[in-house]
C-alpha cells in the first residue's frame, strides 16, 4: 500500500512538472497581450465543450484521423476564440492532451491570482451564513494576508455543522463531519474491537 502511494505521488509530481510550466507559458502570453481574463474565460468555455460526452468520445478516439479533428477545431473554434487561445488549443489537440485543459486552467488561475496578489477565500457551511460571521472571517484572513481578498460562500449539508474555510490552497476544516471522522480514525488506530461506520 505504501509503495502504491509513493507511485501515485510520483505521478502527481510528474503531472505538476508538465502542467505548471504550460500554464505559466499561456499566462505569460495572455499578460503580454493584456488578455489575461479573456483568454482564461475562452479556455473555460473550450473546456466545457470538451466535457460533453459525445465530443469527448470523438476526440479521444484514436481511430479518428487527427486531420479530421484539426479541421473541426479550425472550422468551429477559430472563428469564436482569440488567435492565442485557438493556437494553444490546437497544440493540445495535436499532442492528444486535451484532457489536461481543466488542470491547466487551475494552475493558470493560481498563477494569475499570485501575479495580481489576489487571495481567494471559500467559505462552506451546512446552512446559510450571516454577513457578520463572513465579515469576521474575512477580517481574520486580512490579519495574515496583504492581498486583495475575493470570497465566496456556499452550503453543504454533508458537513453536518461547523465550517470549512479555504484560503487559496490551504483548508481549515472545522466541520462536524471532520471531527466525527477524526474521532472514528482515532478509535480505529487505538485498536478498538468494535468499529462503527458512521459516515
C-alpha positions in Angstrom: 0.0 0.0 0.0 2.9 2.4 0.9 4.6 1.6 -2.4 1.4 2.3 -4.3 1.0 5.7 -2.6 4.6 6.5 -3.5 4.0 5.7 -7.1 0.8 7.8 -7.2 2.7 10.6 -5.5 5.5 10.4 -8.2 2.8 10.5 -10.9 1.3 13.6 -9.3 4.7 15.3 -9.2 5.4 14.5 -12.9 1.9 15.8 -13.8 2.6 19.1 -12.0 6.0 19.4 -13.7 4.2 19.2 -17.0 1.1 21.3 -16.3 2.5 24.2 -14.3 5.1 25.3 -17.0 2.4 25.0 -19.6 0.0 27.2 -17.6 2.8 29.7 -17.0 3.6 29.9 -20.7 0.0 30.6 -21.7 -0.4 33.1 -18.8 2.7 34.9 -19.9 1.4 35.3 -23.5 -2.0 36.4 -22.1 -0.4 39.0 -19.9 1.7 40.4 -22.8 -1.4 40.7 -24.9 -3.3 42.2 -22.0 -5.9 39.4 -22.3 -5.5 37.5 -19.0 -9.2 37.4 -18.2 -10.3 37.0 -21.9 -8.0 34.0 -22.6 -8.9 32.4 -19.2 -12.7 32.7 -20.0 -12.2 31.4 -23.5 -10.3 28.4 -22.2 -13.0 27.8 -19.6 -15.6 27.7 -22.4 -13.5 25.4 -24.5 -13.0 23.1 -21.5 -16.8 23.0 -21.1 -17.2 22.0 -24.8 -14.8 19.0 -24.3 -16.7 17.9 -21.3 -19.6 16.9 -23.5 -19.6 13.1 -23.6 -20.1 12.8 -27.4 -17.4 15.4 -28.2 -15.0 13.9 -25.7 -15.6 10.4 -27.1 -14.9 11.6 -30.7 -11.7 13.5 -29.9 -10.1 10.7 -27.7 -10.9 8.1 -30.3 -7.5 7.2 -31.8 -9.2 5.6 -34.8 -10.4 9.1 -36.0 -7.7 10.7 -38.1 -6.1 13.7 -36.4 -6.5 15.6 -39.6 -10.3 15.4 -39.2 -10.2 16.6 -35.6 -8.0 19.5 -36.5 -10.4 20.5 -39.3 -13.2 20.6 -36.8 -11.1 22.7 -34.4 -10.2 25.0 -37.3 -13.8 25.5 -38.5 -15.7 25.6 -35.2 -13.3 27.2 -32.7 -11.1 29.6 -34.8 -13.9 32.0 -35.6 -15.1 32.4 -32.0 -11.8 32.4 -30.0 -8.8 34.8 -30.0 -5.8 33.8 -32.0 -3.8 33.0 -28.9 -6.5 30.7 -27.4 -7.0 28.9 -30.8 -3.3 28.3 -31.2 -3.0 26.9 -27.7 -6.0 24.6 -28.1 -4.5 23.4 -31.5 -1.2 22.5 -29.8 -3.1 20.5 -27.1 -5.1 18.8 -29.8 -2.0 17.9 -31.9 -0.5 16.2 -28.9 -3.7 14.4 -27.9 -3.7 16.0 -24.5 -7.0 18.0 -24.4 -7.9 16.2 -21.2 -5.3 18.2 -19.3 -7.0 21.5 -20.0 -9.0 21.6 -16.8 -5.8 21.1 -14.8 -4.0 23.8 -16.8 -6.9 26.2 -16.0 -6.5 25.5 -12.3 -2.8 26.4 -12.4 -3.5 29.4 -14.7 -5.9 30.8 -12.1 -3.3 30.2 -9.3 -0.6 32.0 -11.3 -2.9 34.8 -12.2 -4.0 35.3 -8.6 -0.4 35.3 -7.4 0.6 37.8 -10.0 -2.3 40.2 -9.2 -1.9 39.5 -5.4 -5.4 38.1 -5.1 -6.4 35.8 -2.1 -9.4 33.6 -2.8 -11.4 32.6 0.3 -14.2 29.9 0.0 -16.5 29.6 3.0 -18.6 26.4 3.3 -21.3 25.9 6.0 -24.1 23.4 6.4 -26.7 26.3 6.4 -26.8 29.9 5.2 -24.2 32.0 7.0 -24.9 35.6 8.2 -23.0 38.6 7.0 -21.4 39.3 10.4 -19.8 35.9 10.5 -18.5 36.3 7.0 -17.1 39.7 7.8 -15.3 38.3 10.9 -13.8 35.5 8.8 -12.5 38.0 6.2 -11.1 40.3 8.9 -9.2 37.3 10.3 -7.8 36.4 6.9 -6.8 40.1 6.4 -4.6 39.8 9.5 -2.2 37.4 7.9 -2.6 38.4 4.2 -1.7 41.6 2.3 -3.6 40.5 -0.8 -6.9 41.6 -2.2 -9.5 39.2 -0.8 -12.2 37.7 -3.1 -14.6 35.4 -1.3 -17.5 33.0 -2.0 -19.9 31.3 0.4 -21.8 28.0 -0.2 -23.8 25.5 1.8 -23.1 21.8 2.0 -25.5 19.7 4.2 -23.0 16.8 4.2 -20.6 18.6 6.6 -23.5 18.4 9.2 -22.4 21.6 11.0 -19.4 23.8 11.7 -17.5 25.5 8.9 -14.8 24.8 6.3 -12.7 27.7 5.1 -10.4 27.5 2.0 -7.7 30.2 1.8 -6.2 29.7 -1.6 -4.9 26.1 -1.4 -5.0 25.9 2.5 -8.0 24.3 4.1 -9.2 25.0 7.6 -11.8 22.2 8.3 -13.8 22.8 11.5 -16.8 20.9 10.3 -18.7 18.4 12.5 -18.2 15.7 9.9 -14.4 16.1 10.0 -14.4 15.9 13.8 -16.5 12.7 13.7 -14.2 11.2 11.1 -11.1 12.1 13.2 -12.7 10.5 16.3 -13.5 7.4 14.2 -9.9 7.2 12.9 -8.6 7.6 16.5 -10.8 4.8 17.7 -9.7 2.5 14.8 -6.0 3.3 15.4 -6.3 2.7 19.1 -7.2 -0.9 18.4 -10.8 -0.9 19.4 -12.7 -4.1 18.9 -15.8 -2.5 17.6 -15.7 -0.2 14.7 -18.9 1.7 13.9 -19.0 3.1 10.4 -20.9 6.4 11.0 -20.4 8.1 7.6 
